[in-house]
């Protein structure tokens, strides 16, 4: 009934047995025995497992002493190594150090590292490290591909410290693993292990073609030390801001001008070949004069370019509400999303009726979301009107957001002139409030009666 490979089940067993024995001990003859029950000598493995989790420290200590012949109980010994009773803890630690071998350590790594986060848990992690350092790379490989992220981190750190992996293997791991910490550690270790510029040839392709931006940025930065700074130029238009920043650093160190490169790419506003990363890159390192190249890109046929142009104008603080407003009707969700973010500071300047019209059910979902976001930013009775109108919307998420907006809405002095409408809107949403809260909101808005 217990999945022995799941650390959570062992921890649940340990806690659950104590809850049971606290109220009705499954081994009543132990409860009143003194000094220590001799019955433990006749227990089988399953009963000994319960004894290892017992609420009585004397029973746990004796159970630990008698657990050596049962390898299946080793997970509970690991847990007892953090026991709050000193003699139990000391007995369990002696046993763990004696019996833990490489195979057992590999199987228990997830549990040991999880228990290691507890108070007094450092001992198990220390013993695990000592044991696995004696393991060959082949035995450690299984841990390097573990589904448990904490285990992978621990195994890669052991492999790096022991120099068990070469630069190419580390670069491949940095490119393929989904954990950011492993990416950083492996990429740094791969580059640190390189002794001359020629050795970069086998490592950099893995780093520069990685999907994750952290690894790509490490590869781009290493191009300077590898004597290939010119190869950083294409990464000026990378989709990641981190990679673009590293590429600009390398290009500038080589005497290049990233701004000129960006301007050249953005000079043809109607082309589909404009890299979206070059558009936002121009805004990241240019001045407000660069907005002159970004405005024409709002009509570019590529949605990614239009979205980055809006983001660039916002970055340069040149997002004029009237010129950007038509993009709220753009067919591309990414463009509308960026436009809404850019217009948030100017939400009160936008026509309320124009925004309300775009929350209608005939509009595309991304347009309705953006319009409602701007209406909420306007606040006031207009925001309440929009939220109540969306309470019966077909979209579940939009309906939930509208309900939350109604519940968070509070009237201001300006709303007292719209008291009748506010009262009607609150009555339409009375299912969201208790009677007391509803009456208080109406009183705050000056609703008569």
Beta strands, then each sheet from edge to edge (+ up, - down):
end
